[in-house]
Amino acid sequence: MQLKISDPMKGSIFVFISAFMYATLPILTKLAFQYGLTPSAAIFYRYLFAFILLFLYLKLWKKEPVIAPSLKVILQGLFLVAGSVLFFYALQYIAASIGSIIFFTHPIIVAFLAILIYKENLNLKLAAGLLLALAGIILVSGIFSTSVTITPFGLMLAMISSICYACFALLGQYNVANASPFALTATFTLTGALIVPLVFFRDLHFITSLTWPQVLICLAMALLNTVLSISFYLKGMKLIGATRASLISSLEPVITVILAMLLLNEVLSPLEAAGAVLVLISLYLAVSSQSKDSREQEFRMIAKE
């Protein structure tokens, strides 16, 4: 007897896998810096190598189109790259803890915009999950245990970054219904590889020869933090919608803290542990509320028949 997994559960698992892979980005970034890569070089090669991997996979293996030729797809890619670049600049003016809190308000932005655009339902469980996720991220960020620096310009950049990511998620709910997640990701990565040199045009010396350790780190960032993480996120979003996908992705900072504790010997404080528990509870509320909505939809379809 085969175990049948519902679409909401599949979607939740896909987004969880995406969050886990993306949570390794800070770990790999630290390694990249240790081996002499600048932030601009790490971002550029991450997108470039990701596009090369996707090009080889789609063109040679799958025999499918590499690029999704759509203005909405390109716009989604621009939102993704803009969100990443703006967040990078924001961290030059504000503490990482503050930046993370502001950035991970995007599930709330997505939820309210999805109600207006896609007519999604915001039930009590999902609303509670959004609030618990935000509270958990505030605790996990470590804002209460360290002194933080706040500047209006940095706050503005972080907020715009969060809005960009929310727009990326909302456009994804439309685009993933019309194109392959891998073709979408290839389009995003090509967009990033073209735009990053324009943004960091004063630092173009980073486009130089790489050492083998740098190549391996950039390949890991391209595969884990870009190709697979974005593709799994889009696959999950197709099944559970932008709101729940964004909410489940709020697991990223929690997983990052746990990985840092295990791999980098960082200490998990009681407040951070409490925040992690709150985010896990929000994950349960998101998944259970999706299952309830699916059952109600099935009942309505049966009633119509």
Secondary structure by P-SEA (a helix, b strand, c coil): cbbbbcaaaaaaaaaaaaaaaaaaaaaaaaaaaaacccaaaaaaaaaaaaaaaaaaaaacccccccccccaaaaaaaaaaaaaaaaaaaaaacccaaaaaaaaaaaaaaaaaaaaacccccccaaaaaaaaaaaaaaaaaaccccbbbbbbaaaaaaaaaaaaaaaaaaaaaaaaaacccaaaaaaaaaaaaaacccccccccccccccccaaaaaaaaaaaacccaaaaaaaaaaaacccaaaaaaaacaaaaaaaaaaaacccccccaaaaaaaaaaaaaaaaaaaaaaaaaaaaaaaaaaac
